[in-house]
């Protein structure tokens, strides 16, 4: 059993993203941490090309098939529910005592190691944030905040966590097998619930983990801010581009970056480090793009010359 591993839950539609992520892992994995790539059985053949010394490809049905659902839950697609279930149940495989869940559309920006995820030999860090920046961001608040907050508050109520402050994570959490075992044995089983039953109440697997940990204190909480910078929407990403924030800048504070494929997929597999004026092109005039190109050239020259 690995002390810490990475878990990638993916599927055929995200293969190009997974290929990019794995390439960045090979470039930034000096300790040889294992990434477990879990996909539906029907997609295994396509993902076997990613298998390597530090990447193992698994069929989700073989690993945790007994927990998977065969039909949608309410408005949640079957595949969406199952990807959440895989993350919550991977601990049962015994492959890792702790695992960092990483999305297909992530890219690692710098070298990673066990110390990024583990406080000591047995206790992982816990990503917990209030997300006040997103609460204050108009587009995100209108589209997502109020419904998400109400749903997460349902989780807090169900686990008996009485706290006016809502601290959780969107993803890229370090899951502890000890916490998840307690979640199953001390919360789900006494109520006669399955993992799917919990997700039917609120479809936020990372919040179930975060709230149960804060309630149960199964392990000590060593809090960290997000390890991966996620651009949740177009406005957030464009603001970073206009500020001239590069991958090198992001790497000072984060292990990786995500340009959320939910909004960027139509543009292809978008890297934050791509030619930034090109990323802005659909939204700006030719003159504005030209001025940005000139500014980018000046910035590149200053960086390389050390001025």
C-alpha positions in Angstrom: 0.0 0.0 0.0 1.4 3.4 -1.0 1.5 6.1 1.7 0.3 8.6 -0.9 -0.8 8.2 -4.5 -2.6 10.2 -7.1 -6.1 9.2 -8.4 -7.3 10.2 -11.8 -10.9 9.3 -12.7 -11.4 9.8 -16.4 -13.2 8.5 -19.5 -12.8 8.3 -23.3 -14.2 11.8 -23.9 -11.3 13.3 -21.7 -8.5 11.1 -23.2 -6.7 14.1 -24.7 -6.8 15.9 -21.4 -5.5 12.8 -19.6 -2.6 12.4 -22.0 -1.6 16.0 -21.3 -1.8 15.5 -17.6 0.3 12.3 -17.7 2.9 14.0 -19.8 3.2 16.7 -17.1 3.4 14.0 -14.4 6.3 12.4 -16.2 8.0 15.8 -16.3 7.4 16.6 -12.6 7.5 13.3 -10.6 11.0 12.9 -9.3 9.8 10.6 -6.4 7.9 8.3 -8.8 4.5 8.7 -7.1 2.0 6.4 -8.6 -1.0 7.7 -10.4 -4.0 5.3 -10.6 -6.0 6.1 -13.7 -9.5 4.6 -13.3 -11.9 4.5 -16.3 -14.9 2.5 -17.4 -14.1 -1.0 -18.8 -15.2 0.1 -22.2 -12.5 2.8 -22.2 -9.5 0.8 -20.8 -8.0 -0.1 -24.2 -7.8 3.6 -25.2 -6.1 4.5 -21.9 -3.6 1.6 -21.8 -1.3 3.9 -23.9 -0.8 5.9 -20.8 0.3 3.0 -18.6 3.9 3.4 -17.3 6.0 2.8 -14.3 4.2 5.6 -12.5 0.8 5.2 -14.1 -1.5 2.3 -13.6 -4.7 1.9 -15.6 -7.7 0.2 -13.9 -11.3 -0.6 -15.0 -13.7 0.9 -12.4 -16.0 -2.1 -12.5 -13.1 -4.3 -11.4 -12.1 -2.0 -8.6 -15.3 -0.8 -7.0 -18.0 -2.3 -9.2 -20.2 -3.3 -6.3 -20.8 0.4 -5.5 -21.5 1.7 -9.0 -25.0 2.7 -10.1 -26.6 1.6 -13.4 -29.0 4.5 -13.8 -29.1 8.2 -13.2 -29.9 9.6 -9.8 -32.4 12.5 -10.3 -30.8 14.9 -12.7 -27.3 13.4 -12.2 -26.1 11.3 -15.1 -25.0 7.8 -14.4 -21.4 8.5 -15.4 -21.3 11.6 -13.2 -22.5 9.7 -10.1 -20.1 6.9 -10.7 -17.0 9.2 -11.0 -17.9 10.6 -7.6 -18.4 7.0 -6.2 -15.0 5.9 -7.5 -13.3 8.8 -5.6 -15.1 8.0 -2.4 -14.5 4.2 -2.6 -11.0 3.9 -4.0 -9.7 3.5 -0.5 -11.4 0.1 -0.3 -8.9 -1.3 -2.8 -6.1 -1.0 -0.3 -3.8 0.5 -3.0 -3.2 3.7 -1.1 -3.5 4.9 2.5 -4.0 8.5 1.1 -4.6 9.7 -2.4 -4.7 13.1 -4.1 -7.7 13.3 -6.5 -6.7 15.1 -9.7 -8.9 16.1 -12.7 -8.2 15.1 -16.3 -7.9 18.7 -17.3 -5.2 19.5 -14.8 -1.6 20.2 -15.7 1.3 19.9 -13.3 3.5 23.0 -13.3 6.4 22.0 -11.0 7.9 18.9 -9.3 5.6 17.2 -6.8 6.5 14.9 -3.9 4.9 13.3 -0.9 5.6 16.3 1.3 3.2 18.4 -0.8 0.4 16.1 0.3 1.4 14.7 3.7 2.0 16.5 7.0 3.8 13.5 8.4 4.1 9.8 7.6 0.4 9.1 8.4 -1.5 12.3 8.2 -2.4 14.1 4.9 -3.0 17.8 4.6 -6.6 18.8 4.2 -7.7 21.5 1.6 -10.3 23.7 3.2 -11.4 27.1 1.9 -14.4 29.4 2.2 -14.3 30.4 -1.4 -15.1 34.0 -0.7 -13.4 35.0 -3.9 -16.0 33.0 -5.9 -18.8 34.2 -3.7 -17.8 37.7 -4.6 -17.4 37.0 -8.4 -20.6 38.0 -10.1 -20.7 35.4 -12.8 -19.9 32.5 -10.5 -22.3 33.7 -7.8 -25.2 34.0 -10.3 -24.6 30.6 -12.0 -23.4 28.4 -9.1 -23.0 29.8 -5.6 -26.4 29.8 -4.1 -27.4 26.3 -5.2 -24.0 24.9 -4.2 -24.1 26.5 -0.8 -27.6 25.2 -0.1 -26.6 21.7 -1.2 -23.4 21.7 1.0 -25.4 23.0 4.0 -27.5 19.9 3.6 -24.4 17.8 4.0 -23.4 19.7 7.1 -26.9 19.2 8.6 -26.9 15.5 7.8 -23.5 14.8 9.5 -24.4 17.1 12.4 -21.7 19.7 11.8 -23.0 22.9 13.4 -20.7 25.7 12.0 -21.7 29.0 10.5 -18.5 28.9 8.4 -18.7 26.6 5.4 -15.2 25.2 4.6 -14.8 22.7 1.9 -13.1 22.2 -1.5 -14.2 21.9 -5.1 -11.8 19.1 -5.7 -8.1 18.3 -5.7 -8.4 17.1 -2.2 -6.1 14.6 -0.4 -8.4 11.8 0.7 -7.5 9.7 3.8 -8.6 6.1 3.9 -9.1 6.4 7.6 -11.5 9.2 7.2 -13.4 7.5 4.4 -13.6 4.2 6.4 -15.1 6.1 9.2 -17.5 7.9 6.8 -18.7 4.5 5.6 -18.8 2.6 9.0 -19.9 5.4 11.3 -22.2 7.4 9.0 -23.4 5.5 6.0 -23.9 2.0 7.5 -25.9 3.1 10.6 -28.4 4.9 8.4 -28.5 2.0 5.9 -27.2 4.3 3.2 -25.0 3.5 0.2 -22.5 6.0 -1.3 -25.1 6.7 -4.0 -27.7 7.5 -1.3 -25.5 10.2 0.1 -24.8 11.7 -3.4 -28.6 11.7 -4.0 -28.9 14.1 -1.0 -26.0 16.3 -2.2 -23.8 15.5 -5.2 -20.6 17.0 -3.7 -18.2 14.1 -2.9 -15.4 16.4 -1.7 -17.8 18.2 0.7 -19.0 14.9 2.2 -15.4 14.1 3.0 -14.6 17.6 4.3 -17.7 17.9 6.5 -17.3 14.4 7.9 -13.7 15.1 8.7 -14.6 18.3 10.5 -17.3 16.6 12.4 -15.5 13.4 13.3 -11.9 14.6 13.6 -10.8 11.1 12.7 -7.4 12.6 11.8 -5.8 15.8 12.8 -6.7 18.6 10.4 -3.6 20.3 8.9 -5.3 22.9 6.7 -3.9 24.0 3.3 -5.1 26.3 0.6 -5.9 24.8 -2.8 -2.9 23.0 -4.3 -4.2 23.4 -7.9 -5.3 26.7 -9.4 -8.7 26.2 -11.1 -10.1 28.7 -13.5 -13.8 27.9 -12.9 -15.2 30.1 -15.6 -14.3 32.2 -18.6 -14.3 35.5 -16.7 -11.8 34.3 -14.1 -9.5 33.0 -16.8 -9.7 36.1 -18.9 -8.9 38.2 -15.8 -5.7 36.2 -15.2 -4.7 36.6 -18.9 -5.2 40.3 -18.8 -3.1 40.5 -15.6 -0.3 38.7 -17.5 -0.2 35.8 -15.1 1.9 33.0 -16.6 2.4 29.3 -15.8 5.7 30.3 -14.1 3.8 32.7 -11.9 1.2 30.2 -11.0 3.9 27.6 -10.1 5.1 29.8 -7.3 1.9 29.1 -5.4 0.4 26.0 -7.0 1.3 22.5 -8.0 -0.9 22.6 -11.1 -3.5 24.5 -13.0 -6.9 23.7 -14.5 -8.6 25.6 -17.3 -12.1 24.1 -16.7 -13.0 22.0 -19.7 -16.7 22.6 -18.9 -16.4 26.0 -20.5 -13.2 25.7 -22.6 -13.8 22.4 -24.4 -15.2 24.1 -27.5 -11.8 25.8 -28.0 -10.0 22.5 -27.8 -7.5 21.4 -25.1 -6.6 24.8 -23.8 -3.4 25.4 -21.8 -3.2 28.5 -19.6 0.3 28.8 -20.9 -0.9 28.9 -24.5 -0.5 32.1 -26.5 -2.6 34.3 -24.4 -3.8 36.7 -27.1 -5.1 33.7 -29.0 -7.1 32.6 -26.0 -8.6 36.1 -25.8 -9.2 36.4 -29.6 -12.9 35.4 -29.5 -13.6 38.3 -27.2 -11.4 41.2 -28.4 -10.9 43.3 -31.5 -8.0 42.8 -33.8 -6.4 46.0 -32.5 -6.7 44.8 -28.9 -5.2 41.5 -29.7 -2.3 43.2 -31.5 -1.6 45.4 -28.5 -1.6 42.3 -26.2 0.8 40.5 -28.6 3.2 43.5 -28.3 2.8 43.5 -24.5 3.5 39.8 -24.4 6.7 40.2 -26.5 7.9 43.0 -24.2 7.2 40.9 -21.1 9.0 37.9 -22.6 12.0 40.0 -23.3 12.1 41.5 -19.8 11.9 38.0 -18.2 14.7 36.6 -20.4 16.9 39.5 -19.9 16.3 39.7 -16.2 15.1 43.3 -16.3 
